[in-house]
Amino acid sequence: MASAALQLASLQRFGGPGGRMPALLHEAYLAAWDEPVTRTRLAAALARSWVYGNDASRGVPFALEAVELAENTGDPVLLADALDAQLATCWGPDDLAERLHISARLQDVAAHIDDVRTRMDAHLWRLTTALETRDVVGMQRQLSALELVAEETGSPLVRYFATSRRCMHAILTGDLDRARSLAETAYTLGLEIGVADAFAVYHEQIAEIARHTDDMELLAAEAALAEDYARARPPGARGRGGRAVACIRVDHFAVVDFTGFKRMVDALGGVRMCVAKPLDDPIVHDATGWHGTNLHLPSGQSVEIDGDQALALMRARYALDGGGDLPRIRRQQQFTAAMIRKATSTSLLADPIKLQNFLSAAAGSLTTDGFGLGTMRKLAGALKRAGAGSVHLTTVPNLLSAPGLPYGDVEWDPQKAPALWTAIRDDKPIPGTEGATRRRTSATPTPSATPSSDASALTASQPGCLS
């Protein structure tokens, strides 16, 4: 229960409503009364949850308890986590002196620890207080330190924070072209590794760049997105200029981060797929930073893909498609389809232990709007009855680099996209999938198969060959 609660807490967005999160964390926190290490982590997570939900005062006693418990354990990594939570609760304009004291203590604790997250957090907080006190030299020192940690460890998370903070510094110093490039790089990386606030940070940076360049049209669009974000509406439900275009009610949602996805694949015992050609995405470094996922998949009709490989496959982009998002989305859909096919197979659904292990991995990896393990079990049963052929994965029909769009930008196809929204809204078959559930292909996919490059729907029973 504690690990699931901590995993869910890591996905909470800053400024968004906490919903049931504080209650779930508090339940796990109370249950861990005789486990000081677990209780410390839960108290720190509970403090952050209240802060992220804009109610920092509720988080203060939990942060203080986390620090006290961590001091008693003598675990410096645990103490660093607790101090990070305490800093989060001391965010008011009158708390600067306390922030300076706690951040200095955090850096002292982190100085002789090789834990990557601890070192990163210490540098981030010292960077924040250097900015608050206009310590220009201190800012440069902390930015360089973050970049060094990223280079030494190869951690995508540290790379994300180092790049996004370097972007903020570029905005402050007026280097707006570099800031724009850094913002794009950080945003892409943040999405790849599942940073909960990547969307908000990116759009705050883009809006600030637009303000400096007097781009009123972009500012208006960003203002509409900010309003959506504040009201917890899905930002993608708006087009250019902030117009509502989809008009679809979302009854329920579930979000899985990349780490959680890896656990779900491993709980399935891996997934087999046809791979048309070897897929390699090595880790490389260029002028814009570190890229690559260290993916190495051989070609073959039935290649076993484990959790680590699946994670790399879902993130891979640079070496496979020249940085393109649409081909990567197609591969993600293909793997998800293969995963659904295995998850709905008789061998899994007929084995209570395997099914429970998979559903437990899913429950600990998903952020939902309230439904839990029971609903997931019902959904699995419904999918078993309907079959994987009834599940379709699709992309909104789109235009890439169309007239009037900047190069590389994507916009919904104004002629084809409305048909998709109408079909979903009216509970009709998605365009292009009519009769797909009745079609079955007896032939095994071969490595020579080439996936379609258009936006047609993909059937979970026929994921095709990766390429």
N, C-alpha and C positions, 0 to 999 in steps of 0.2 A: 504493500500500500504506500509506504514512504517513497519508494523509488518512483512509482507511477506519479505520485503527487509532485515530486521534485521535477520530473520530466515535463509534466504539464505546466508547471510554474515557469520553466525556462522558455516557454513559447508565448507568454503573456506580453502584449504590446504595451509600451509606455504610453500613458494617457488614455488608454482604453478602459472600459468598464471591466472590473474584475470578475463579475458574475459570481459563479459558485467557487471560484478559485480560493479565496481566503477561507471559506468554510471547509473545503477539502483538505487544504494544508493544515488547518487548525485541528481537524479530526485526526490526521496522521500525527501531528505534533503532540496531542494529548496521549495518543496510544504509545508514543515513544518515551514515556516518562522514565523508563529504566535503561534507556539506551542513549547515553549522553552525546555521542558523536552524531547519531541520527537526529536527535532532538535539536542539536546545535544547528545543523544544516536546515532543518525544517523551520526553526525560529528565524534564521536569516532569510530564508525564502519567503516566509510569511511577512517579514518586515518589508521586503522589496515589493511584494504583491500589493500591500497597502499603499506604498509610495507610487507604484505604477498606476494605481487606481485613483490617484490624486487625493489620498487621505493619509499623508505621511505621519500625522500625529498618532494614529493607531499603530503604526509600525514601530514607534520608538521603543516601547517596553520589550518587544520581541528582539529588536536589535541589541539592546543592552544585555538581555539574558543570553543571547548568542555569544556575545563577547565574553561574558563571565564564564559560561560553560566551556568555551574554547580555551580560555586561559587555564582552567582547571585540568583540561586534557593534556596540555603541553604540546599540542599538535600545531605547528606554525602555519600549515596550509589551512587548517580549520579556522585558526585565528584570523588569517588574512581574509577568508570568506566572510567571517563575522564583521570585521572592520569595514569591508566593502559595503555590507548591508547597513552598518551604522552611518557611513558616509551618505548613503542614499537617503536616510531619514533626516539628515542635517543639510537640507538644500535651500533653506530660506535665506533672504538677504542679510539677516542678522546672525547667521551661523558661520560666517566666513572664518572667524578665529578658530572655531571648533573644527571646521573642515581642514584648515591648515595643520592643526595638531594631529588629527586622526590620519590624514593622508601621509604626514611625515612618519607616523608610527607604522602605517601600512608599508611604506617603502623600507623602513628598517627591518620589518619582519620578512619582507620579500627578498632582501639583499642577499641572503645566503640560502635561498630556496631555488631548486631547479624546476619547480612546477611552473609550466608555461602560463596557465591561466592566472596564477598568483602574480607573476612578474608583469603580465600584461595589465592587470587591474591596477597595480601600483603605479605604473607609468601613466596610465590614463588619468588617474586621479591627480597625480602631480602635474600633469599637463593642464588639467582643468584649473587647478589653483594657480598655476603660473599665468594662465590667461586672465584669471580674475584679478591678479595683482600686477598685471602688465609686466611680467618678468620675461622679456623677449628672449634672453639667453636661456632661461629655464625652459621655455617652450621649445626652442630648437633642440635642446638637450634631450627632452622627453620624446620628441618626434623621432630623433635619430635612434634613441634607445628602443622605441617600438619597432622601427624598421630593422634594427639589428636582431631583435628577438624573432621577428618574422623570418629573416634570412637564416638564422641559426637553426630554427626549429622546423621551418617549412609549414608552419601551422596556417591553414587557410583563414581561421578565425582571427589570428593576430594580423595577418595580411589585410583582412577587411578593415579592422580598426585603424591600422597604421595608414592605410590608403585614404579612408574617410576623414581621418583627422588631418592628414596632410592636405586634403582638399579644403578643409575649413581654414587652414593656415594660408593657402593660396588665395582664398576669397578675401581674407583679412588684408593681405599684402597687395591685392589688386591684380594678381596673375590669373585672370579669369579664364583664359583659354586652357591653361593647365588645370585649373579648378574643374572646368567642365569635363575634361578627359578623366581626371581622377574620380569625379563623382560617378561617371558611367562605369569605370572599372570597379569601383567599390560596390556599386549597386548590383552588378552582374555577379560578383563574388558573394555578396550577401544573400542573394536569392539561391545561389548554388548550394550554400552550406546551411540555409534555413535560419538566417538571423531575423528574429521577429520584427525588429524595427527598421530593417533595411529600406522598406518602402518609404516610411516617414522621414528617415534621415536623408535619403536621396532627394525627395521632393522639397524638403526644407533647403537643401543646398542649391537645387535648381532655381527655386524661387528667389533665393538671395542673389544668385548670379543674375537673374532676370531684373531684379531691383537695381543692381549696379549698372546694368546695360540699358535701363529704361525700356525693356521689352514688355510693353503693357499687355499685349495679347497673351504672352506666356504667363504673365502674372495673373491675368484673369482666369486662365485655365487652372493654374495652381491653386488659386483661391477656391475654385469649385471643388477641386480634389481635397483640399484641406477641410472644407465643410463636410464632404462625404466622410472623411476619416474621423472627424470629431463626432459625427452622428452614428459612427459604426456602420455606415452603408458600404457595400462593396464598391470601391472606386472604379472597377472595370465596367460598372453599369452606366458609365458616361462616355460620351464621345468627345471630340475636339471642342474646346470652348465650354466644356462642362455640361453638355446637353444629355439628358437622360434618353437613352436610345433602346435599351433592351426591354424595360418594363416587365420584368419577370420577378415574381415573388419567389424568394429562396426560403423554402420551408425548414430545411435543416442543412447543416454544413459540418464537414470534418476536415481538419488540416493536419497533415503529417509532415514532420521535418525530415531532413535527409538521414539523420542518425536513427530516428525511429523507423524509417523505411528499411534501413539495413537490418534492424532487429526482426522486422516482419519477414523479410526474405530468408533470414537464417532460421526463423521459426518454421518456415515451410520446408526446410531442408534444401534450400537452393531452388533455382528455376532453370529448366532446360530450354534453349532457344536455338533456332537456326541462325548462323552467322555467315553472311555471304562472303565476307573478306576479313582478314585480320584487322582488328580495331586497336589502334595504339594512340594514346594521348599522353606523351611523356611530360614530366614537369620541366619547364624551361623558364628562363628569366630574360626579359627584354627591357626596353626603355620605360614601359608602362607598369612593370612589376613582374610578379610570379604568375605563371599560368600552367594549366595542365592538371590532370587528376591521377596520373600514373596508371592509367587503364591499359591492360594488355590482354586482349581476347583473341584466341586463334579462330580460324574459320572452321566450319563444320556443320553438319546437319543437326546435331543435338549436343550443343556445348553447355556444360554445367556452369552456372553463374551463381556464386555465393554472395553473401551480403556485402562484403567489401567491394567485390567486382561490380555488383549492381549499383552501389553508391557511386563508384567512379563512372559507370556508364551513364547514370542519370545526370551527372554533372558535366561530363565531357563535352567540349565544344570547340576549342581553339584548333587543335590539330586535325579534327575530323571534318569540320565544315568551314574553316576559315573564320570562325567566330560567329557563324550564323545561328540564330535561335530556332527558326522554324524546323530545320532538319533535326535538331536536338529534341524538340517537342515531339516530333514524329517517333523518334527512337524511344522516348520516354513512354509514349502511348503504346508502342509495340511491347515494351517490357511489362508495363502495367497489365496489358491484355494477357500476356503469358502468365503473369502472376495470378490474375483473376481465374484463368483457366485451371491452374493448379489448385488454387484455394477452393474452387467449386468442384474439384474432382471427387469421385466416390471414395478414393483412398484416404482423403483427408476428412470429409464429412462423415464417413462411416466409422472413423476412429475417434472416440470421445477424448482421449488423451491428446492426440495430435491437434484436434480442433480446439481444445481448451488452451493448449500452449500457444497456438496462433492467435486466438482471440485475446489472450492475456497480453501478448506482445503488441497487438493492435491497440488494445485499451491503454497501454502504457505509452504509446507512441502518438496517439491522436489527441488533438484539441477539438472538442465538439461543442455544440450549443446545448448540451445537457444529456444526450442519450449515452447509454453506457453499454456494459457487456451483454445485458439481456437483449437490447435492441440489435446489437451486432449479431448475436446468435440467431435471432429471427431473420435478419437480413441474409445471413449465410444459408438458412433453410430456404428462403425465397429464391435465392440465386441457384440453389441446387435444383429446385423444381423447374425454374425457368431455363436453366442452362446458360453456359458462358456465351452462347450465340446470341442471347438477348441483350448483352451488354455492348454498348457502342461507345467508342472514344472518338471525339471529333475536335477539330479546330475551327474557330469562327472563320468563314470565308474572308480572305484578306487580300490587300494590295500592297506589294512591296516596292518601295521607291517609286510610287506612282507620281504622275505630274502634280506638282504643288506640294509634294512631300519631300523633306530632306532625304538625302541618300541614306539608305539603310533603314528608314523609318517604315513602320507597318501601320496600316489603317484598315478597319473593317471594310469589306466590299459593300458599297451602298446598295448594289443590286441583289446580291445573294444573301447577305447576312440577315436581313429582315425575315427571310423564309425560315431560317433556323430558329429565330426567336419565336415566330408564330407557331412553329411546330411544337416547341417546348411548352409554350404558354397554353396551347390547345390540347396538349397530351397526345400528339400525333407522331408518327414515325419521323425521325430526323431525315431530311432530304438526302437521298442517296443510299438509304438503308432499307427501303421498302423491299420486303421479301428476303432480307439478309438472314433472318432467323430460320428460314426454311431451307436456305442453301447450306450444303455441307460439302467440304472438299475432302475426298478420301485420300488424295495423294499427299505424301509427306513433303513439306516445303524443302526446296533444294537451295544450296548456296548460290545458285545462279539467279535466284529470284531477286527482283529489284522493287523496293517499296515505292508506292505512288508518291509523287512529290506534291500532289494537290491537297486540298483541305477536306477530302472525303473522309467519312467515318470509318473507323476500324472496328471490326468485330472481335470480341475477346476470344472467341473460339478459333480465330484465324489470325494470329499476330503477324505472320509473315517472317521474312528474314531480315535481320539487322544488317545494315551496310553503312 
